[in-house]
Amino acid sequence: MGTSKKQSKKYKSPLRIWERARIDRDEQLRRKYGFKNKKELWKVESKLRNIRKRARDLVGLKALNLGEEEEKEFIRKLHSLGLVNENATVDDVLDLALENFLDRRLQTFVLKKDMARSIREARQIITHRHIEVDGKIVDTPSYLVQRDQEEKISFSKKSPIASSSHPIRSRADKSE
């Protein structure tokens, strides 16, 4: 079973820390998606790496005429997360990019729905518990929004921002 005293890392840091191309790419992603630190980006990269590994394993099973049910379940799960289409194949899963995951984060959805003026403000609103998804308060900006939850993102009823006369809301309305 293991012990719960020390949890293991959920990411793997890059082998070459000072690689210029990677540093520039990470900085662009940090500006666009508003990460707190590089560790957040590395966690998303690890999720993508694990999904691609699972897809490669399924391709190997497919060559042996095995694993059709596992493949359907895998595609169904990725479809519910909004990463692939309903009729996608394992090859489509292998084509997934890092941006596909980053676009599914709650922080990005709050910005896209014009609930915040900037990606940083979206992060602050989420961490201060002003956002709810499907009636539950979510305070994690990296929360992956499922396909059926996209329309259920709103301001919390307990939040002062829920009032349309709140200064943050009035600024957002003026910018439109």
Secondary structure, 3 states (H helix, E strand, C coil): CCCCCCCCCCCCCCCCCCCHHHHHHHHHHHHHHCCCCHHHHHHHHHHHHHHHHHHHHHHHHHHCCCCHHHHHHHHHHHHHCCCCCCCCCHHHHHCCCHHHHHCCEHHHHHHHCCCCCCHHHHHHHHHCCCEEECCEECCCCCCECCHHHHHHEEECCCCHHHCCCCHHHHHHHHHC
